[in-house]
Amino acid sequence: MARRKQLSITERIAQVEAQIIQKEEELKALKAERKTLLEEKKKEDMEEIYQIISESGKSVEEVKELLSR
């Protein structure tokens, strides 16, 4: 079996910093994906609410009045 070369502290620090950068990029990508999904969810919710209002036969103004009571 070949033995791994022992990394110096400086090399280990560089390695950890590279991992940190990679994880930060992954986190940034995940946050962007979450933002997109939340926007899609909001749009779906709004469409569902509008459909319910339309099916109820009430106007948007009537529903706003009911909700503000």
N, C-alpha and C positions, 0 to 999 in steps of 0.2 A: 504494500500500500504506500502510495506517495503521501508524504507529510505536507500539510499546508504550511506556507511561510507565515511566520508570526508577524502580524501587522504592528507597525509602530503606533504609538498613541496618536500621532499626527494623522496617520493614514486612517486609523479608526474614527477619528473626529471627522475627517473628510467623508468617510463612508456614511456616518450617521447624518451628517448635513445633507448629503445627497438623498438619503432616505426621507428626511424631513421635507425636502423640496418636492420629492415625488408624492408624498402623502398630501402636501398642501395643494398640489395640482389635482389630485384625486378628489380632495374635499371641494375644491372650487368647481370641478365638473359636476359633482353630486349636488351642490347647492344650485347650480344652473338648471340641472334636471328637475330638482324639486320645485324651483320657481316656475318652470314651464308647466309642470304637472298641476301646480296650484292654480295657475291661470286657466288651464283646461277645465279643471274642476269647477272653478268659479263660472266659467262660460256655460258648462253643462247645467249647473244649479240655476243660473239665470234663465236658461231656456226652459227648464222644468217649471220654474215659477211662472214664467210667462204662459206656458201651456196650461197650467192649472187655472190661471186667471182667465184665459180665453175660454176654457171649458166651463167656467163658473157663470159666464154671461155677464160678469161685472166688468166695469171699466177699471183701468189702472187707478184713476182718481178715487173711485169708490173703495178699492182695496186699500189705498193709502189712508183714506179716512178711517176705515175700519181698524187699521193697524195703529193709528195714532191715538186711539181712544184709551 
